[in-house]
């Protein structure tokens, strides 16, 4: 693919601060920003008192650690199992080397879902009392995470001849789709706008499971679309019929999300 009309990759150092062995990367900062902003927004939605069956600010504060562990552990194990199992089976010590990269959103989602279920059982909360507010703010974290992917020059797109194509440092001398930015817009900004619209116009907070289902289905659809522009992982390549692992993992999300939305609209009990 000719690179004459490609945009230059912006020279942004993936390391924000480096003081001796102490290093802060944009990628880590994206995770921290997503978690903290989400925590702050959900806290404002929570009840101030300890009413039975209601999500309170104390619950939200306590869940922050659970959410962090769910994202990190689930994201890492998801990547190990879904994207590079043979390598990690031969090099098990590398599983904990998260600083070398390798996180899966689908794994992180599974980790957070498990954390929500366990936390709600422990605190005597309906699952969607916590799950729906978390679903509302999840696109914020996705937005920051995809911007960090772009800064790192990773998860870049397929070869392209569009005017905004970019030559990525690790993608060879090929103009490519900036698929990370596509994901930031679709999975982050647009999905967050949809979630806010559901809260305002569809009274989503009064329908347990509606936001959770909308987020899961919305993410799945956005990911399936973006995968048509994103370069598949080198160790996997394309799967059956030219599909990718990300698309196959997203199909169950769309089905589960639409089922939850239909269930919420019928007024099923949480």
C-alpha positions as CSV (number, residue, x, y, z in Angstrom):
1,X,0.0,0.0,0.0
2,X,1.6,3.3,-1.0
3,X,2.5,5.6,1.9
4,X,2.8,8.9,0.0
5,X,-0.5,10.3,1.4
6,X,-0.3,8.7,4.8
7,X,-0.3,10.8,7.9
8,X,2.8,10.6,10.1
9,X,2.5,8.8,13.4
10,X,2.4,11.5,16.2
11,X,5.7,11.4,18.3
12,X,4.1,10.7,21.7
13,X,6.3,8.9,24.2
14,X,4.4,6.0,25.7
15,X,6.2,6.8,28.9
16,X,4.7,9.8,30.6
17,X,7.1,10.0,33.6
18,X,10.4,8.2,34.2
19,X,12.4,8.7,37.4
20,X,15.0,6.0,37.7
21,X,13.2,2.7,38.0
22,X,9.9,4.4,38.5
23,X,7.9,4.6,35.3
24,X,4.4,5.8,34.6
25,X,3.0,4.9,31.1
26,X,0.1,6.4,29.3
27,X,-1.4,2.9,29.2
28,X,-1.4,2.5,33.0
29,X,-2.7,6.0,33.4
30,X,-5.6,5.2,31.1
31,X,-6.6,2.3,33.3
32,X,-6.3,4.5,36.4
33,X,-8.3,7.4,34.9
34,X,-11.1,5.1,33.7
35,X,-11.4,3.4,37.1
36,X,-11.3,6.7,39.1
37,X,-13.6,8.6,36.8
38,X,-16.0,5.7,36.8
39,X,-15.8,5.4,40.6
40,X,-16.6,9.1,41.0
41,X,-19.6,9.1,38.6
42,X,-21.1,5.9,40.2
43,X,-20.5,7.4,43.7
44,X,-22.7,10.4,42.7
45,X,-25.4,8.0,41.6
46,X,-25.4,6.0,44.8
47,X,-27.5,6.5,47.9
48,X,-25.8,8.3,50.8
49,X,-27.4,6.1,53.5
50,X,-27.2,2.4,54.2
51,X,-30.7,1.5,53.0
52,X,-31.3,-2.2,52.5
53,X,-31.0,-3.3,48.9
54,X,-29.7,0.0,47.7
55,X,-26.3,0.8,46.3
56,X,-24.5,3.3,48.7
57,X,-21.4,5.3,48.4
58,X,-19.7,2.9,50.9
59,X,-20.5,0.0,48.5
60,X,-19.0,1.9,45.6
61,X,-15.8,2.7,47.6
62,X,-15.5,-0.9,48.6
63,X,-16.1,-2.2,45.0
64,X,-13.3,-0.1,43.5
65,X,-10.7,-2.7,44.5
66,X,-12.8,-5.5,43.3
67,X,-13.3,-3.8,39.9
68,X,-9.5,-3.2,39.6
69,X,-8.7,-6.8,40.3
70,X,-11.5,-8.0,37.9
71,X,-10.2,-5.8,35.1
72,X,-6.5,-6.7,35.5
73,X,-6.8,-10.4,36.3
74,X,-9.6,-11.1,33.9
75,X,-8.0,-9.0,31.1
76,X,-4.7,-10.8,31.5
77,X,-6.1,-14.3,31.8
78,X,-8.5,-13.6,28.9
79,X,-5.5,-12.7,26.7
80,X,-3.6,-15.7,27.7
81,X,-6.5,-18.1,27.0
82,X,-8.0,-16.5,23.9
83,X,-5.1,-15.1,22.1
84,X,-1.8,-16.8,22.9
85,X,-2.4,-20.0,24.9
86,X,0.4,-22.1,23.3
87,X,3.0,-19.5,24.1
88,X,2.0,-19.1,27.7
89,X,1.7,-22.8,28.3
90,X,5.3,-23.1,27.2
91,X,6.3,-20.0,29.2
92,X,4.0,-19.9,32.3
93,X,6.2,-17.4,34.1
94,X,5.3,-14.8,31.4
95,X,1.6,-14.9,32.4
96,X,2.3,-12.4,35.2
97,X,4.4,-10.1,33.0
98,X,1.5,-7.7,32.4
99,X,4.1,-4.9,31.9
100,X,5.0,-6.5,28.5
101,X,1.5,-6.0,27.2
102,X,-1.3,-8.4,26.4
103,X,-4.8,-7.6,27.8
104,X,-8.2,-8.8,26.6
105,X,-11.3,-6.7,26.9
106,X,-13.5,-9.8,26.8
107,X,-11.5,-11.3,29.7
108,X,-11.6,-8.1,31.6
109,X,-15.4,-7.9,31.2
110,X,-15.7,-11.5,32.4
111,X,-13.6,-10.6,35.4
112,X,-15.7,-7.6,36.3
113,X,-18.9,-9.5,35.9
114,X,-17.7,-12.2,38.3
115,X,-16.6,-9.4,40.7
116,X,-20.0,-7.8,40.6
117,X,-21.8,-11.0,41.2
118,X,-19.6,-12.0,44.2
119,X,-19.7,-8.5,45.6
120,X,-23.5,-8.2,45.4
121,X,-24.0,-11.6,47.0
122,X,-21.7,-10.6,49.8
123,X,-23.4,-7.3,50.4
124,X,-27.0,-8.4,49.8
125,X,-27.5,-6.3,46.7
126,X,-29.4,-7.0,43.5
127,X,-26.9,-7.6,40.8
128,X,-28.1,-4.9,38.5
129,X,-28.1,-2.3,41.4
130,X,-24.4,-2.3,40.9
131,X,-24.1,-3.7,37.4
132,X,-26.2,-1.0,35.6
133,X,-24.2,1.9,37.0
134,X,-20.9,0.1,36.2
135,X,-22.2,-0.5,32.6
136,X,-23.0,3.2,32.3
137,X,-19.5,4.4,33.0
138,X,-17.6,1.5,31.3
139,X,-17.3,3.3,28.0
140,X,-15.3,6.0,29.7
141,X,-12.6,3.5,30.5
142,X,-12.8,2.1,27.0
143,X,-12.2,5.5,25.5
144,X,-9.1,6.2,27.5
145,X,-7.8,2.7,26.9
146,X,-8.1,2.9,23.2
147,X,-6.4,6.3,23.1
148,X,-3.5,4.7,25.1
149,X,-3.4,1.9,22.5
150,X,-3.0,4.5,19.8
151,X,-0.2,6.3,21.7
152,X,1.6,2.9,22.1
153,X,1.2,2.3,18.4
154,X,-0.4,-1.1,19.1
155,X,-3.5,-2.8,17.9
156,X,-3.3,-0.9,14.6
157,X,-5.5,-1.3,11.6
158,X,-5.3,-3.1,8.3
159,X,-3.7,-1.5,5.2
160,X,-5.7,1.4,4.0
161,X,-5.6,4.2,1.4
162,X,-8.0,6.6,3.2
163,X,-6.7,10.2,3.7
164,X,-6.3,9.7,7.4
165,X,-4.3,6.4,7.2
166,X,-1.2,6.3,9.4
167,X,2.1,4.6,9.2
168,X,2.6,3.0,12.6
169,X,6.2,2.5,14.0
170,X,5.7,-1.2,14.5
171,X,3.4,-1.8,11.5
172,X,5.9,-1.7,8.7
173,X,6.1,0.8,5.9
174,X,2.3,0.5,5.3
175,X,-0.4,3.1,5.7
176,X,-3.0,1.7,8.0
177,X,-6.4,2.4,9.5
178,X,-6.1,4.1,13.0
179,X,-8.4,1.4,14.3
180,X,-7.7,2.4,17.9
181,X,-9.3,5.7,17.3
182,X,-12.3,4.1,15.6
183,X,-12.7,2.0,18.7
184,X,-12.3,5.0,21.0
185,X,-15.1,6.7,19.1
186,X,-17.5,3.7,18.8
187,X,-16.9,1.8,22.0
188,X,-16.2,4.9,24.0
189,X,-17.7,8.2,23.0
190,X,-20.7,6.9,21.0
191,X,-21.6,4.1,23.3
192,X,-21.4,6.5,26.3
193,X,-23.8,8.9,24.5
194,X,-26.2,6.0,23.9
195,X,-26.1,5.0,27.5
196,X,-26.8,8.6,28.7
197,X,-29.7,8.8,26.2
198,X,-31.2,5.6,27.6
199,X,-31.0,7.0,31.1
200,X,-32.7,10.3,30.1
201,X,-35.3,9.1,27.6
202,X,-35.9,5.4,28.4
203,X,-35.7,5.6,32.2
204,X,-33.1,3.0,32.1
205,X,-32.2,3.3,35.8
206,X,-35.8,2.2,36.6
207,X,-35.5,-0.9,34.5
208,X,-32.9,-3.3,36.0
209,X,-30.6,-4.9,33.4
210,X,-31.4,-2.4,30.6
211,X,-28.1,-0.5,30.8
212,X,-26.1,-3.7,31.3
213,X,-27.7,-5.3,28.3
214,X,-27.3,-2.2,26.2
215,X,-23.6,-1.9,27.1
216,X,-22.8,-5.5,26.4
217,X,-24.7,-5.6,23.1
218,X,-23.4,-2.2,22.0
219,X,-19.8,-3.1,22.7
220,X,-20.2,-6.4,20.9
221,X,-21.6,-4.7,17.8
222,X,-19.0,-1.9,17.8
223,X,-16.2,-4.4,18.2
224,X,-17.5,-6.6,15.3
225,X,-17.6,-3.6,13.0
226,X,-14.1,-2.3,14.0
227,X,-12.6,-5.7,13.5
228,X,-13.1,-5.3,9.8
229,X,-10.6,-2.5,9.9
230,X,-8.2,-3.8,12.6
231,X,-5.2,-6.0,11.9
232,X,-5.7,-9.4,13.6
233,X,-3.1,-10.6,16.1
234,X,-0.2,-12.0,14.3
235,X,-0.2,-15.3,16.2
236,X,-3.8,-16.0,15.3
237,X,-4.4,-14.3,11.9
238,X,-7.8,-14.6,10.3
239,X,-10.1,-17.4,11.3
240,X,-12.9,-19.1,9.4
241,X,-14.5,-17.0,6.6
242,X,-12.0,-14.2,7.1
243,X,-13.3,-13.5,10.6
244,X,-11.2,-12.6,13.7
245,X,-11.1,-13.8,17.3
246,X,-12.5,-10.5,18.5
247,X,-15.6,-11.0,16.3
248,X,-16.2,-14.5,17.5
249,X,-15.8,-13.4,21.2
250,X,-18.2,-10.5,20.6
251,X,-21.1,-12.5,19.1
252,X,-22.2,-14.0,22.5
253,X,-22.1,-10.5,23.9
254,X,-24.5,-9.2,21.3
255,X,-26.9,-12.1,22.0
256,X,-26.7,-11.8,25.8
257,X,-27.0,-8.1,25.7
258,X,-30.1,-8.1,23.5
259,X,-31.7,-10.8,25.8
260,X,-31.1,-8.6,28.8
261,X,-32.6,-5.5,27.1
262,X,-35.7,-7.5,26.1
263,X,-35.9,-8.9,29.6
264,X,-35.7,-5.4,31.1
265,X,-38.3,-4.0,28.8
266,X,-40.7,-6.7,29.9
267,X,-40.2,-5.6,33.4
268,X,-38.7,-8.8,34.7
269,X,-37.5,-8.7,38.3
270,X,-33.8,-8.3,38.8
